[in-house]
Amino acid sequence: MNKLKNIFWILVGIAIIGLFIYKIIRSFLTNSLLKENAGQTKAVIINERNYMGNQPVHPKFSYSYEFTISGKKYTGNSHDTTLTIGDTVEVEYDKDMPSINKPLHRRE
């Protein structure tokens, strides 16, 4: 039983470190790809909430945005708690892979 607890906590630690590394690599990859082959477009804020962590009583959230490239819809997190559904935001995206995108002038 004690061995099982140790394995569990080791796995939890690995998962937390893995998530942290994933976020760093994803951010670096997104920024480097957008430097090479970026396009810009306007996106509309949609009714999809992205809750911010560590706020159990009154959690803050930002809405997602949606834009269309070549007839296909793509979404992303606006990271701006002041935007409401129907607002527009400028988005930068990779021309070859529009699913790699980020909002410009992001607020947290």
C-alpha positions as CSV (number, residue, x, y, z in Angstrom):
1,M,0.0,0.0,0.0
2,N,2.8,2.4,0.9
3,K,4.5,1.6,-2.5
4,L,1.3,2.5,-4.3
5,K,1.1,5.9,-2.6
6,N,4.7,6.6,-3.5
7,I,4.0,5.7,-7.2
8,F,0.9,7.9,-7.2
9,W,2.8,11.0,-5.9
10,I,5.6,10.4,-8.3
11,L,3.1,10.3,-11.2
12,V,1.4,13.5,-9.9
13,G,4.8,15.2,-9.8
14,I,5.7,14.1,-13.3
15,A,2.3,15.3,-14.6
16,I,2.7,18.7,-13.1
17,I,6.3,19.1,-14.4
18,G,5.1,17.8,-17.8
19,L,2.3,20.3,-18.0
20,F,4.7,23.1,-17.2
21,I,7.2,22.0,-19.9
22,Y,4.3,21.6,-22.4
23,K,3.1,25.1,-21.8
24,I,6.6,26.5,-22.2
25,I,7.3,24.6,-25.4
26,R,3.9,25.4,-26.9
27,S,4.4,29.1,-26.2
28,F,7.9,29.1,-27.7
29,L,6.7,27.1,-30.8
30,T,3.7,29.4,-31.4
31,N,5.9,32.5,-31.2
32,S,8.6,31.2,-33.4
33,L,6.1,29.9,-36.1
34,L,4.3,33.3,-36.1
35,K,7.5,35.2,-36.7
36,E,8.1,33.3,-39.9
37,N,4.8,33.0,-41.6
38,A,2.2,35.2,-39.9
39,G,-1.1,36.5,-41.1
40,Q,-3.6,38.8,-39.4
41,T,-7.3,38.8,-39.3
42,K,-10.3,39.8,-37.2
43,A,-12.0,37.3,-34.9
44,V,-15.4,37.5,-33.2
45,I,-15.8,36.7,-29.5
46,I,-18.0,33.6,-29.0
47,N,-19.8,32.1,-26.0
48,E,-17.1,29.7,-24.9
49,R,-15.6,30.4,-21.5
50,N,-11.9,29.8,-20.5
51,Y,-11.7,29.7,-16.7
52,M,-8.5,31.0,-15.1
53,G,-7.1,28.7,-12.4
54,N,-6.7,29.3,-8.7
55,Q,-9.9,31.2,-8.1
56,P,-12.3,28.8,-6.4
57,V,-14.9,31.3,-5.1
58,H,-15.5,33.7,-8.0
59,P,-13.5,32.3,-10.9
60,K,-12.6,34.8,-13.6
61,F,-12.8,33.7,-17.3
62,S,-12.2,35.0,-20.7
63,Y,-14.2,34.2,-23.8
64,S,-12.8,32.4,-26.9
65,Y,-12.7,33.9,-30.3
66,E,-13.5,32.4,-33.7
67,F,-12.2,33.3,-37.2
68,T,-12.5,31.7,-40.6
69,I,-9.7,31.1,-43.1
70,S,-10.4,29.4,-46.4
71,G,-13.9,28.4,-45.2
72,K,-12.7,26.6,-42.1
73,K,-13.3,27.9,-38.6
74,Y,-10.6,28.2,-36.0
75,T,-10.8,29.2,-32.3
76,G,-8.5,30.5,-29.5
77,N,-8.6,32.0,-26.0
78,S,-8.8,35.8,-26.0
79,H,-7.1,36.0,-22.5
80,D,-9.0,39.2,-22.0
81,T,-11.7,39.3,-19.3
82,T,-13.1,42.6,-20.5
83,L,-14.3,41.3,-23.9
84,T,-17.9,40.2,-24.3
85,I,-19.7,38.0,-26.8
86,G,-19.8,39.7,-30.3
87,D,-16.8,41.9,-29.7
88,T,-13.9,41.7,-32.3
89,V,-10.3,41.1,-31.7
90,E,-7.2,41.1,-33.9
91,V,-5.6,37.7,-34.3
92,E,-2.3,36.6,-35.6
93,Y,-2.1,33.1,-37.1
94,D,0.3,30.9,-39.0
95,K,-0.7,30.9,-42.7
96,D,0.1,27.2,-43.2
97,M,-1.5,26.1,-39.9
98,P,-4.2,28.6,-38.8
99,S,-4.9,26.5,-35.7
100,I,-1.6,28.0,-34.4
101,N,-2.9,31.5,-33.5
102,K,-2.9,34.1,-30.7
103,P,-4.7,37.3,-30.0
104,L,-2.9,40.6,-30.4
105,H,-3.0,43.1,-27.5
106,R,-3.8,40.4,-25.0
107,R,-4.7,41.3,-21.4
108,E,-4.8,39.0,-18.4
